């Protein structure tokens, strides 16, 4: 397990806390996709908060695809068909639980190393072109202060490498793990690119160059470095949340 600080006593908005508590409740009650959840009033009573806070938490969870609100019928655990989002995975992963986030990084590190290793052996010229193009979009987004393009290029870059691995299970797993990581960004663990953006652009290029050169181990090591540095960026964000005074 990665040794990390825990963010005890960190100020967080009530709706973030409520969103995490709703996910914990789903897990504790062993609710599965399609199961009906307690009403907003019942959730407010169980969580010891207001219905307004619960409603905001539900909006977040709905946007994340974890909860589905049906007008006139109530709240349901969302039907999520993603490989890692179904069944127990959907109930297990808590986006604001630091232990879960760090375990996800460990898992992602292993995935990215293997997809890069396989891509270095198997990538076609067209797939190499897709990897290079997506890295270029990411760089353009950074150079021009376009976070939307940076994120778009980042997603496309990792997806293109997974495609070049020619392993459909790795392709699905990479996509779903990145989706789960994005949930942590949205709920509260922001700073996923932060000060690491400049390094990320160079790290993408190092991964691409190793894949293009057909060097599996260099590609795997470049991918590991990229994930490790991304995790360091998360750690810095967490430290800021721990030691920065509440507004």
PAZAPA-4460 file (N, C-alpha, C; in steps of 0.05 Angstrom, whole numbers, plus 32768, in hexadecimal, padded with zeros to 4 digits):
% residues 247
    n_x    n_y    n_z   ca_x   ca_y   ca_z    c_x    c_y    c_z   seq   type   mol
   8011   7FE8   8000   8000   8000   8000   8012   8019   8000     1      X     A
   800A   802D   7FF0   8019   8046   7FEF   8016   8055   800A     2      X     A
   802C   805E   8015   802B   806C   802F   8022   8089   8029     3      X     A
   800B   8091   8035   8001   80AB   802F   7FF5   80B8   8048     4      X     A
   7FF5   80D2   8049   7FE8   80E0   8060   7FCA   80DE   805D     5      X     A
   7FBC   80DE   8074   7F9F   80DE   8074   7F96   80FA   807A     6      X     A
   7F81   8102   806D   7F77   811E   806F   7F62   8120   8086     7      X     A
   7F6B   811A   809E   7F58   811C   80B5   7F53   8139   80BC     8      X     A
   7F3A   8140   80C1   7F33   815B   80CA   7F34   8170   80B4     9      X     A
   7F35   8168   809A   7F35   817B   8085   7F19   8185   807F    10      X     A
   7F17   81A0   807C   7EFC   81AB   8076   7EF4   81A3   805A    11      X     A
   7EDB   819A   8058   7ECF   8193   803E   7EB2   819D   803F    12      X     A
   7EA7   81A6   8028   7E8B   81AE   8027   7E79   8197   802F    13      X     A
   7E62   819F   803B   7E4F   818B   8045   7E46   8177   8030    14      X     A
   7E42   8181   8017   7E38   816F   8002   7E4D   815A   7FFA    15      X     A
   7E67   8161   7FFC   7E7C   814D   7FF7   7E7B   8137   800B    16      X     A
   7E79   813F   8024   7E77   812B   803A   7E5F   811A   8037    17      X     A
   7E48   8127   8030   7E2F   8118   802D   7E31   8104   8015    18      X     A
   7E3E   810D   8000   7E41   80FB   7FE9   7E51   80E2   7FF0    19      X     A
   7E66   80E6   8000   7E76   80CF   8009   7E65   80BD   801B    20      X     A
   7E56   80CA   802D   7E45   80BA   8040   7E30   80AA   8031    21      X     A
   7E25   80B5   801C   7E10   80A7   800D   7E1D   808E   8000    22      X     A
   7E35   8091   7FF5   7E43   807A   7FE9   7E49   8065   7FFE    23      X     A
   7E51   806E   8016   7E56   805B   802C   7E3C   804D   8034    24      X     A
   7E26   805B   8033   7E0C   804F   803A   7E04   803A   8025    25      X     A
   7E09   8040   800C   7E03   802D   7FF7   7E13   8013   7FFB    26      X     A
   7E2D   8017   8003   7E3E   8000   8008   7E34   7FF0   8020    27      X     A
   7E2E   7FFF   8036   7E26   7FF2   804F   7E0C   7FE2   804B    28      X     A
   7DF9   7FED   803C   7DE0   7FE0   8037   7DE1   7FCB   8021    29      X     A
   7DF9   7FC9   8015   7DFD   7FB6   7FFF   7DE9   7FB9   7FE9    30      X     A
   7DE4   7FD2   7FE2   7DD2   7FD8   7FCC   7DE1   7FD4   7FB1    31      X     A
   7DD3   7FC9   7F9E   7DDE   7FC3   7F84   7DD2   7FD5   7F6F    32      X     A
   7DDE   7FD8   7F57   7DD2   7FE8   7F42   7DB5   7FE1   7F3D    33      X     A
   7DA4   7FF5   7F3D   7D87   7FF1   7F39   7D78   7FF0   7F53    34      X     A
   7D85   7FED   7F6A   7D77   7FEC   7F84   7D6E   8009   7F8C    35      X     A
   7D57   800A   7F99   7D4D   8023   7FA2   7D5B   802C   7FBB    36      X     A
   7D61   8046   7FBD   7D6E   8052   7FD4   7D5B   8060   7FE6    37      X     A
   7D63   8067   7FFE   7D52   8077   8010   7D4C   8092   8002    38      X     A
   7D36   809E   800A   7D2F   80B8   7FFF   7D42   80CE   8009    39      X     A
   7D40   80E5   7FFC   7D51   80FC   8005   7D4C   8102   8022    40      X     A
   7D33   8102   802B   7D2C   8107   8047   7D39   80F2   8059    41      X     A
   7D37   80D9   8051   7D42   80C4   8061   7D60   80C6   8062    42      X     A
   7D6D   80CC   804C   7D8A   80D0   804B   7D92   80E7   805E    43      X     A
   7D83   80FD   805C   7D8A   8114   806D   7D88   810C   808B    44      X     A
   7D74   80FD   8092   7D71   80F4   80AE   7D88   80E1   80B6    45      X     A
   7D8E   80CE   80A5   7DA3   80BB   80AC   7DBF   80C8   80AD    46      X     A
   7DC3   80DC   809C   7DDD   80E8   809B   7DE0   8100   80AE    47      X     A
   7DC9   8108   80BA   7DC9   811E   80CD   7DCF   8139   80BF    48      X     A
   7DC4   813C   80A7   7DC8   8156   8099   7DAE   815F   808D    49      X     A
   7DAE   8174   807D   7D96   817F   8071   7D90   8171   8057    50      X     A
   7D77   8174   804F   7D6F   8169   8035   7D7D   8178   801E    51      X     A
   7D82   8192   8022   7D8F   81A2   800E   7DAB   8197   8009    52      X     A
   7DBA   8190   801E   7DD5   8185   801B   7DD3   816A   800D    53      X     A
   7DC0   815A   8015   7DBD   813F   8008   7DB7   8142   7FEA    54      X     A
   7DA6   8156   7FE4   7D9F   815A   7FC8   7DB7   8161   7FB7    55      X     A
   7DC9   8172   7FC2   7DE1   8179   7FB4   7DF4   8161   7FB1    56      X     A
   7DF5   8150   7FC6   7E05   8138   7FC5   7DFB   8125   7FAF    57      X     A
   7DE0   8123   7FAE   7DD4   8112   7F99   7DDA   811C   7F7D    58      X     A
   7DDB   8136   7F7A   7DE2   8141   7F5F   7DFE   8139   7F57    59      X     A
   7E10   813A   7F6A   7E2C   8132   7F65   7E2D   8114   7F5D    60      X     A
   7E20   8104   7F6D   7E20   80E7   7F69   7E12   80DF   7F4F    61      X     A
   7DFE   80EF   7F48   7DF0   80EA   7F2E   7E03   80F0   7F17    62      X     A
   7E12   8107   7F19   7E25   810E   7F04   7E3B   80F9   7F01    63      X     A
   7E42   80EC   7F17   7E56   80D8   7F17   7E4C   80BD   7F0E    64      X     A
   7E31   80BB   7F0A   7E26   80A1   7F02   7E23   808D   7F18    65      X     A
   7E22   8096   7F31   7E20   8083   7F47   7E03   8082   7F52    66      X     A
   7DF4   8097   7F4E   7DD8   8098   7F57   7DC6   80A1   7F41    67      X     A
   7DAE   8097   7F3F   7D9B   809F   7F2A   7D81   80A8   7F38    68      X     A
   7D79   80C0   7F32   7D60   80CB   7F3D   7D4A   80C8   7F29    69      X     A
   7D34   80BB   7F30   7D1D   80B8   7F1F   7D06   80C9   7F29    70      X     A
   7CFD   80DC   7F1A   7CE8   80EF   7F23   7CCF   80DF   7F2B    71      X     A
   7CC7   80E5   7F44   7CAF   80D8   7F4E   7CB3   80BC   7F59    72      X     A
   7CCB   80B1   7F55   7CD0   8096   7F5E   7CE6   8093   7F73    73      X     A
   7CF8   80A7   7F74   7D0D   80A6   7F88   7D28   80A3   7F7D    74      X     A
   7D3B   809B   7F8F   7D57   8098   7F88   7D5E   807A   7F85    75      X     A
   7D70   8075   7F72   7D79   8059   7F6D   7D97   8059   7F69    76      X     A
   7DA3   8042   7F70   7DBF   803E   7F6A   7DC0   803B   7F4B    77      X     A
   7DD2   804B   7F3F   7DD2   804C   7F22   7DDB   8031   7F16    78      X     A
   7DCF   802B   7EFF   7DD8   8014   7EEF   7DF1   801C   7EDF    79      X     A
   7E07   8013   7EE8   7E21   801B   7EDB   7E2D   8002   7ECE    80      X     A
   7E30   8003   7EB4   7E39   7FEB   7EA5   7E57   7FEA   7EA2    81      X     A
   7E65   7FFD   7EAE   7E83   7FFC   7EAC   7E8E   7FE4   7EBA    82      X     A
   7EA4   7FD9   7EAF   7EB0   7FC1   7EBA   7EB6   7FC3   7ED8    83      X     A
   7EC2   7FDA   7EE0   7EC9   7FDD   7EFC   7EB4   7FED   7F0B    84      X     A
   7E9F   7FF4   7EFE   7E8A   8005   7F0B   7E72   7FF5   7F13    85      X     A
   7E71   7FDB   7F0C   7E59   7FCC   7F11   7E5B   7FBE   7F2C    86      X     A
   7E44   7FB6   7F36   7E42   7FA5   7F4E   7E52   7FAF   7F65    87      X     A
   7E64   7F9E   7F6F   7E73   7FA5   7F87   7E87   7FBC   7F83    88      X     A
   7E91   7FBE   7F6A   7EA3   7FD4   7F65   7E96   7FEF   7F69    89      X     A
   7E7D   7FF2   7F5F   7E6E   800B   7F62   7E6A   8012   7F7F    90      X     A
   7E64   7FFD   7F8F   7E5F   8002   7FAC   7E79   8005   7FBB    91      X     A
   7E8F   7FFA   7FB1   7EA8   7FF9   7FC0   7EB7   8014   7FBF    92      X     A
   7EBA   801F   7FA6   7ECC   8036   7FA3   7EBF   8050   7FAE    93      X     A
   7ECD   805C   7FC2   7EC4   8075   7FCD   7ED7   808B   7FC4    94      X     A
   7ECE   809D   7FB3   7EE0   80B1   7FA6   7EEE   80C4   7FBA    95      X     A
   7EE4   80C6   7FD2   7EF1   80D8   7FE5   7F00   80C9   7FFB    96      X     A
   7F02   80AF   7FF8   7F12   809F   800B   7F2E   809E   8000    97      X     A
   7F41   80AA   800F   7F5C   80AB   8005   7F69   8090   8001    98      X     A
   7F63   807D   8013   7F6D   8062   800F   7F64   8056   7FF4    99      X     A
   7F4B   805A   7FED   7F41   8050   7FD4   7F4F   805E   7FBC   100      X     A
   7F52   8078   7FBF   7F5F   8087   7FA9   7F7C   807D   7FA5   101      X     A
   7F8B   8079   7FBB   7FA6   8070   7FB8   7FA8   8053   7FAD   102      X     A
   7F95   8042   7FB6   7F94   8027   7FAB   7F8F   8028   7F8D   103      X     A
   7F7D   803B   7F85   7F77   803E   7F69   7F90   8046   7F59   104      X     A
   7FA0   8058   7F65   7FB9   805F   7F58   7FCC   8047   7F55   105      X     A
   7FCE   8037   7F69   7FDF   801F   7F67   7FD5   800D   7F50   106      X     A
   7FBB   800A   7F4E   7FB0   7FF9   7F39   7FB5   8006   7F1E   107      X     A
   7FB1   8020   7F1D   7FB5   802E   7F03   7FD2   802D   7EFA   108      X     A
   7FE4   802E   7F0D   8001   802D   7F07   8007   8013   7EF9   109      X     A
   7FFD   7FFD   7F04   8002   7FE3   7EF8   7FF6   7FE1   7EDC   110      X     A
   7FDE   7FEC   7ED9   7FD0   7FEC   7EBF   7FE0   7FFB   7EAA   111      X     A
   7FE7   8014   7EB1   7FF4   8025   7E9E   8010   801A   7E95   112      X     A
   801D   800E   7EA8   8037   8002   7EA2   8033   7FEC   7E8D   113      X     A
   801F   7FDB   7E91   801C   7FC4   7E7F   8011   7FCD   7E64   114      X     A
   7FFE   7FE0   7E64   7FF4   7FE9   7E4A   800B   7FF6   7E3A   115      X     A
   801C   8006   7E47   8032   8012   7E39   8046   7FFE   7E2F   116      X     A
   804B   7FE9   7E40   805D   7FD4   7E38   8053   7FC5   7E1F   117      X     A
   8039   7FBE   7E20   802E   7FB0   7E09   802C   7FC2   7DF0   118      X     A
   8025   7FDB   7DF4   8024   7FEE   7DDE   803E   7FF0   7DCF   119      X     A
   8054   7FF0   7DDF   806F   7FF1   7DD2   8074   7FD9   7DC0   120      X     A
   8067   7FC3   7DC6   806B   7FAB   7DB6   8057   7FA9   7D9F   121      X     A
   803F   7FB4   7DA3   8029   7FAE   7D91   801E   7FC6   7D81   122      X     A
   8025   7FDE   7D88   8018   7FF5   7D7B   801C   7FF6   7D5D   123      X     A
   8007   7FFB   7D4F   8009   7FFE   7D31   8010   801B   7D2B   124      X     A
   8019   8021   7D13   801F   803D   7D0C   8007   8050   7D11   125      X     A
   7FEF   8047   7D0B   7FD7   8058   7D10   7FD3   805D   7D2E   126      X     A
   7FD8   8049   7D3E   7FD5   804C   7D5B   7FEA   805E   7D66   127      X     A
   8003   805C   7D5C   8018   806E   7D64   8010   808B   7D5E   128      X     A
   8003   808F   7D47   7FFA   80A9   7D3F   7FE5   80B4   7D52   129      X     A
   7FD3   80A2   7D5B   7FBE   80AB   7D6E   7FCA   80B3   7D89   130      X     A
   7FDE   80A4   7D92   7FEC   80AA   7DAB   7FFA   80C6   7DA9   131      X     A
   8008   80CA   7D93   8016   80E3   7D8F   8003   80FA   7D8D   132      X     A
   7FED   80F6   7D7E   7FD9   810C   7D7B   7FCC   8114   7D96   133      X     A
   7FC5   8100   7DA6   7FB8   8106   7DC0   7FCC   8114   7DD2   134      X     A
   7FE5   810C   7DD2   7FFA   811A   7DE2   7FFC   8137   7DD9   135      X     A
   7FF9   813B   7DBF   7FFB   8157   7DB4   7FE4   8168   7DBE   136      X     A
   7FCC   815C   7DBF   7FB4   816B   7DC9   7FB9   8173   7DE6   137      X     A
   7FC4   8160   7DF6   7FC9   8166   7E12   7FDD   817D   7E15   138      X     A
   7FF3   817C   7E05   8007   8191   7E05   7FFB   81AC   7DFD   139      X     A
   7FEB   81AB   7DE8   7FDE   81C4   7DDF   7FCC   81D0   7DF5   140      X     A
   7FBD   81BF   7E03   7FAC   81C8   7E18   7FBC   81D5   7E2E   141      X     A
   7FD3   81C9   7E35   7FE4   81D5   7E4A   7FF0   81EF   7E41   142      X     A
   7FFB   81F0   7E29   8009   8208   7E1F   7FF6   8220   7E1C   143      X     A
   7FDC   821A   7E18   7FC9   822F   7E14   7FB5   8233   7E2B   144      X     A
   7FBB   8227   7E42   7FAB   822A   7E59   7F8F   821F   7E56   145      X     A
   7F8C   820A   7E45   7F72   81FE   7E40   7F70   81E4   7E4F   146      X     A
   7F66   81E5   7E67   7F64   81CD   7E78   7F52   81B8   7E6B   147      X     A
   7F3D   81C1   7E5D   7F2B   81AE   7E50   7F3A   819D   7E3B   148      X     A
   7F4B   81AB   7E2B   7F5A   819C   7E17   7F70   818B   7E24   149      X     A
   7F7C   8195   7E39   7F90   8185   7E47   7F83   816B   7E50   150      X     A
   7F6C   816D   7E5D   7F5F   8155   7E67   7F56   8142   7E50   151      X     A
   7F4C   814F   7E3B   7F43   813F   7E24   7F5B   8130   7E18   152      X     A
   7F71   813D   7E15   7F89   8130   7E0A   7F94   811B   7E1D   153      X     A
   7F93   8120   7E37   7F9C   810D   7E4B   7F8C   80F3   7E49   154      X     A
   7F71   80F6   7E48   7F60   80DE   7E46   7F66   80CF   7E2D   155      X     A
   7F68   80DE   7E17   7F6C   80D1   7DFD   7F87   80C3   7DFC   156      X     A
   7F9B   80CF   7E09   7FB6   80C4   7E08   7FB7   80A8   7E15   157      X     A
   7FAB   80A6   7E2D   7FAC   808D   7E3C   7F9A   8078   7E2E   158      X     A
   7F84   8082   7E23   7F72   806F   7E14   7F80   8065   7DFB   159      X     A
   7F8F   8076   7DEE   7F9D   806D   7DD5   7FB2   8058   7DDB   160      X     A
   7FC0   805C   7DF2   7FD5   8048   7DF9   7FC7   802D   7E00   161      X     A
   7FB1   802F   7E0E   7FA2   8016   7E15   7F99   8008   7DFC   162      X     A
   7F8F   8018   7DE8   7F87   800C   7DCF   7F9F   7FFE   7DC1   163      X     A
   7FB6   800B   7DC2   7FCE   8000   7DB5   7FD8   7FE7   7DC3   164      X     A
   7FCF   7FE2   7DDC   7FD7   7FCA   7DEA   7FCA   7FB1   7DDD   165      X     A
   7FB4   7FB5   7DCF   7FA5   7F9F   7DC2   7F9C   7F8B   7DD7   166      X     A
   7F95   7F95   7DEE   7F8A   7F84   7E04   7F70   7F91   7E0D   167      X     A
   7F59   7F85   7E06   7F40   7F92   7E0B   7F3A   7F95   7E29   168      X     A
   7F44   7F83   7E39   7F40   7F85   7E56   7F4F   7F9C   7E62   169      X     A
   7F67   7FA1   7E59   7F76   7FB8   7E62   7F69   7FD2   7E58   170      X     A
   7F5F   7FD2   7E40   7F51   7FE9   7E36   7F3A   7FF1   7E47   171      X     A
   7F29   7FDE   7E4F   7F12   7FE3   7E60   7F1B   7FEC   7E7B   172      X     A
   7F2F   7FDE   7E86   7F38   7FE4   7EA1   7F44   8000   7EA4   173      X     A
   7F54   8008   7E90   7F60   8023   7E90   7F4A   8038   7E8F   174      X     A
   7F37   8034   7E7E   7F21   8048   7E7B   7F11   804A   7E96   175      X     A
   7F0B   8033   7EA2   7EFA   8034   7EBA   7F0A   803F   7ED2   176      X     A
   7F23   8038   7ED4   7F33   8043   7EEB   7F36   8061   7EE9   177      X     A
   7F3A   806B   7ED1   7F3B   8088   7ECD   7F21   8095   7ED3   178      X     A
   7F0B   8087   7ECD   7EF0   8092   7ED3   7EEC   8094   7EF2   179      X     A
   7EF5   807F   7F00   7EF3   8080   7F1D   7F04   8096   7F29   180      X     A
   7F1C   8099   7F1E   7F2E   80AE   7F28   7F22   80CA   7F23   181      X     A
   7F14   80CD   7F0D   7F07   80E7   7F07   7EF1   80ED   7F1B   182      X     A
   7EE5   80D8   7F27   7ED1   80DD   7F3B   7EDD   80EA   7F54   183      X     A
   7EF5   80E2   7F5B   7F03   80EE   7F72   7F09   810B   7F6C   184      X     A
   7F11   8111   7F53   7F16   812D   7F4C   7EFD   813E   7F4F   185      X     A
   7EE6   8134   7F47   7ECE   8143   7F47   7EC3   8147   7F63   186      X     A
   7EC4   8133   7F73   7EB8   8135   7F8E   7EC9   8146   7FA0   187      X     A
   7EE4   8144   7F9F   7EF3   8155   7FB2   7F11   8154   7FB0   188      X     A
   7F1C   813F   7FA4   7F39   813D   7FA3   7F43   8149   7F89   189      X     A
   7F41   8164   7F88   7F48   8172   7F6F   7F66   8174   7F6D   190      X     A
   7F6F   8180   7F57   7F8C   8183   7F54   7F98   816C   7F44   191      X     A
   7F88   815E   7F34   7F92   8147   7F26   7FA7   814E   7F11   192      X     A
   7FA6   8166   7F07   7FBC   816E   7EF4   7FCD   8183   7F02   193      X     A
   7FC1   8197   7F0E   7FCF   81AB   7F1E   7FEA   81B2   7F14   194      X     A
   7FFE   81B3   7F26   8019   81BB   7F1E   8027   81A5   7F0F   195      X     A
   801B   818E   7F0C   8027   8178   7EFE   8023   8179   7EE0   196      X     A
   8013   818C   7ED6   800B   818D   7EBA   8024   818F   7EA8   197      X     A
   8037   81A0   7EAF   804E   81A3   7E9E   805E   8189   7E9C   198      X     A
   8062   817C   7EB3   8070   8163   7EB3   8061   814D   7EA4   199      X     A
   8046   814E   7EA7   8036   8139   7E9A   803A   813A   7E7C   200      X     A
   803B   8152   7E71   803F   8155   7E54   8059   8147   7E4B   201      X     A
   806F   814C   7E5B   8089   8140   7E54   8088   8122   7E59   202      X     A
   807A   8119   7E6E   8078   80FD   7E74   8069   80EE   7E5E   203      X     A
   8054   80FA   7E53   8046   80EF   7E3D   8059   80EA   7E25   204      X     A
   8069   80FE   7E20   807C   80FC   7E0A   8090   80E5   7E0E   205      X     A
   8099   80E2   7E27   80AC   80CD   7E2D   809F   80B1   7E29   206      X     A
   8086   80AF   7E31   8078   8095   7E2D   8075   8090   7E0F   207      X     A
   806C   80A4   7E00   8068   80A1   7DE3   8082   809A   7DD5   208      X     A
   8098   80A7   7DDC   80B2   80A2   7DCF   80BB   8085   7DD4   209      X     A
   80B6   807B   7DEC   80BE   8060   7DF3   80AD   804B   7DE4   210      X     A
   8093   8052   7DE1   8082   8040   7DD2   8089   8040   7DB5   211      X     A
   808E   8057   7DAA   8096   805A   7D8E   80B0   804B   7D88   212      X     A
   80C3   804C   7D9C   80DD   803E   7D99   80DA   8020   7D9C   213      X     A
   80C3   8017   7DA4   80BF   7FFA   7DA8   80CE   7FEF   7DC1   214      X     A
   80D1   8000   7DD5   80DF   7FF8   7DEE   80CB   7FF4   7E04   215      X     A
   80C2   7FDB   7E09   80AD   7FD6   7E1D   80B4   7FDF   7E39   216      X     A
   80CC   7FD9   7E42   80D3   7FDF   7E5E   80D6   7FFD   7E62   217      X     A
   80E1   800B   7E4E   80E3   8028   7E51   80C8   8035   7E51   218      X     A
   80B5   802A   7E41   809A   8034   7E41   808C   8030   7E5B   219      X     A
   8090   8018   7E67   8084   8011   7E80   808E   8023   7E96   220      X     A
   80A9   8028   7E96   80B5   8039   7EAB   80AC   8056   7EA8   221      X     A
   80A9   805F   7E8F   809F   807B   7E8A   8083   807E   7E94   222      X     A
   8072   8069   7E90   8057   806A   7E9A   8056   806A   7EB8   223      X     A
   8067   805A   7EC5   8068   8059   7EE2   8070   8074   7EED   224      X     A
   8083   8081   7EE1   808C   809C   7EEA   8075   80AF   7EE8   225      X     A
   8066   80AE   7ED2   804F   80C0   7ECE   803A   80BC   7EE4   226      X     A
   8033   80A4   7EEA   801F   809F   7EFF   8029   80A7   7F1A   227      X     A
   8043   80A1   7F20   804E   80A8   7F3A   804E   80C7   7F3D   228      X     A
   8054   80D6   7F29   8054   80F3   7F2B   8038   80FE   7F2D   229      X     A
   8025   80F1   7F20   8009   80F9   7F23   8000   80F4   7F3F   230      X     A
   8008   80DE   7F4B   8001   80D9   7F67   800D   80ED   7F7A   231      X     A
   8026   80F5   7F74   8033   810A   7F84   8023   8124   7F83   232      X     A
   8017   812A   7F6C   8007   8142   7F6A   7FEE   8140   7F7B   233      X     A
   7FE3   8128   7F7D   7FCC   8124   7F8F   7FD5   8128   7FAC   234      X     A
   7FEC   811E   7FB3   7FF6   8121   7FCE   7FF9   813E   7FD5   235      X     A
   8004   814E   7FC3   8008   816A   7FC8   7FED   8178   7FCD   236      X     A
   7FD9   8171   7FBC   7FBE   817C   7FC0   7FB2   8175   7FDB   237      X     A
   7FB6   815C   7FE3   7FAC   8153   7FFD   7FB9   8162   8013   238      X     A
   7FD4   8166   8011   7FE2   8175   8026   7FD7   8191   8028   239      X     A
   7FD1   819E   8011   7FC6   81B9   8012   7FAB   81B9   8020   240      X     A
   7F9B   81A4   801B   7F81   81A3   8028   7F83   819F   8046   241      X     A
   7F98   8190   804E   7F9C   818B   806A   7FA5   81A4   8079   242      X     A
   7FB8   81B2   806D   7FC5   81C8   807B   7FBB   81E4   8074   243      X     A
   7FAB   81E6   805F   7FA0   8201   8059   7F88   8206   806A   244      X     A
   7F86   821E   8076   7F6F   8225   8087   7F56   8226   8077   245      X     A
   7F3F   821E   8084   7F25   821F   8076   7F1E   823B   8071   246      X     A
   7F0F   823F   805B   7F06   825A   8054   7EF1   8264   8068   247      X     A
***
